[in-house]
């Protein structure tokens, strides 16, 4: 009975800490600190219309505006190679399935049998109640 009461008390304490936002113990709050020797940003205090505020001042970086495209000569010299590759792929996407279909049906004579049979006449209609 004592153990059950202690368990309930422990659970209630933990739940109330979660809901009330209590801080964890001090030893849990201290995590190992990893620091870098490079300064990423410097905090600077400035005055504005609505009071003072802090700004992170970082080193300004510029984009590299040099052109990285290939020269026109190189593009034109390789254009034929890629055009041939695309043509082969497009033609292959039509020819390969047709060849595969022919391979599957080359020994099948069911269509010949179907078209060579004489047409069967329709059986005469039976007279019913309303005819």
C-alpha positions, 0 to 999 in steps of 0.5 A: 500500500505504501509503495502504491501511494509513493508511485501515485505521489511521484506521478502526480509530482511529475505531471504537475511539473509538466503542466506548471512549467517548472524548471528541471533540476540544475544538473540537468540544465547544464549541458556540455558547451561546445564553442567555436573560435570563429565569430559568426555574428556580433550583437549590436545595440541600436536605437529605433522608433520604438526603443532600443533593440539588438541586431546580429551584425554578420559579415557581408557576403557577395554572390559570385557573378561570374558566368559559369555557362559553357562557351557556345562553341563547346555547346554546339560541338556536343549538340549533335551527340545529344540530338542523336541520343534523344532520337535513338531513345524516342525511336526505341520507345516505339520500335522495341514494344512493337518488336516485343508484341510481334515476338509474342504473337508470331506463332499465334494463329487464332486470328487466322482461324477466326477470320477464315471461319464462315459466318454462322447464321443467327438462330431463328427467333422463337415465338414468344408471348408478344410476337 
